[in-house]
């Protein structure tokens, strides 16, 4: 394996996520390449340092506050969305009605549609 290939998978080597075959190839390369060996040591130290940092968890009150705000936003969006949906159909019906009436007027349709049908 050359340095370029090793550098691409060195982070996986440092945290132990490589396959046995890949690990063996990297080990062999590290025996002959001082630069990659130093990089590997630095990455392993970094990985160990990161693993040693204690996990932080939010308090229960923080979770409640965030969830409360989230639920309030969802309710607000649902009510706004619902109001828009409820107001749209009458608007569409009204617009369609006026457009249809204008169409009839422009086409000079008679008021009595039956008389138009029987003319044919």
Buried (B, 14 or more C-beta within 10 A) or exposed (E): BEEEEBEEBBBBBBBEEBEEEBBEBBEEBBEEBEEBBEBBEEBBEEBEEEEEEEEEEEEEEEEEEEEEEEEEEEEEEEEEEEEEEEEEEEEEEEEEEEEEEEEEEEEEEEEEEEEEEEEE
